[in-house]
């Protein structure tokens, strides 16, 4: 998303157009009225990545048009990014410009911020970084006491303090704390993330028994939802995310969640009886789990056929989707056994064509 594509005063029209396109796509499905969750029009994005462009004595943040990848678009402020990112952008450049070892061959800066005022700043270089870089980066870090700095060059990563931030989300009046690690997946729009979690709690209100969650990430959904279920078994393939999920479960004081490191395809194959139940699932308590609800939050490719068949066996399905097209395909496959009871639209990515949706499906009474 380039700065010239952002027109804050046009937020409502662009959202209306996005919903209109979504309605047209989903017109053949039997869906209830959509619950619309709007984003803030500006300063909603908690992370941002910028190239660094060097022009003589000048250097500035830059983005590129996919149709013209060689011409930089200067970015002095980025209104969709958090207020903290916008504060840090000029201050960081001013601090780096006068330090040759920090400035030389710096080609990218990534920001990850939180609602609680923390920032993780990754500085990427087209040169080896060494002890001299680390010493100057320590001086830089002292000038930004609420920030954590990381240096990266080919096959090398140098961490000044730590490579994560701690985020706090408020969901239905309760605060939840999450470790968010550099380069691991986290929801970029914190406000919409809180809306998604609140909606998930709302649609599952009154449910009980067990919850099976696939694609659990760092425990984003698992932790609030665990308050409404007896047990939660969650699966995730990323080792970094699994480690964060286990930490987040502990710091939030949850004792009824078990996480297994497994790909969703392998989980589905095992639970569909195509393979033996692996020890990761046995250790997580899957043998005795009797899920009343299954939660899936897949990547853009959606659910594979085996996973669709697996979740078809559960009475209630909570499906969070980042791709309406694959969601539509999966819903068509599930329509013979389940119907959509709740349907939500979350504007996670304003000023882009991307949109997040959520559906809550219940087994048809005739099945």
Buried (B, 14 or more C-beta within 10 A) or exposed (E): BEBEEBEEEEBEEBBEEBBEEBEEEBEEBEBEEBBEBBBBBBBBBBBBEBBBBBEEEEBBBBBBEEEEEEEBBEBEEBBBBBEBBBEBBEEBBEBBEEBEBBBEBBBBBBBBBBBEEBBBBBBBBEEEBEEEBBEBBEEBBEEBEEBBBBBBBEEEEBBBEBBBBBBEBEBEEEEBBBBBBBEBBBBBBBBBBBBBBBBBBEBBEEBEBBBBBBBBBBBBBBBBBBBBBEBBBBBBBBEBBBBBBBBBBEEBEBEBBBBBBBBBBBBBBBBEEEEEEBEBBBEBBBEEBEBBBBBBBBEEEBBBEBBBBBBBEBBBBBBBBBBBEBBBBBBEBBBEBBBBBBBBBBBBBBBBEBBBBBBBBBBEEEE
